[in-house]
Amino acid sequence: MTLDLNHDGGDRLTSVENETTGEPTQYGYDGQGNRVGTDRRR
């Protein structure tokens, strides 16, 4: 399995894509920089 990790300018993880299956997972943050949710799409 190979994962592609994407970060924003604040070095926060914004998304992970499983390059084997193509499944992405996106991460959201609140105004204080706390991760508040994930969104998985196929």
Buried (B, 14 or more C-beta within 10 A) or exposed (E): EEEEEEEEEEEBBBBBBEEEEEEBBBBEBEEEEEEEEEEEEE
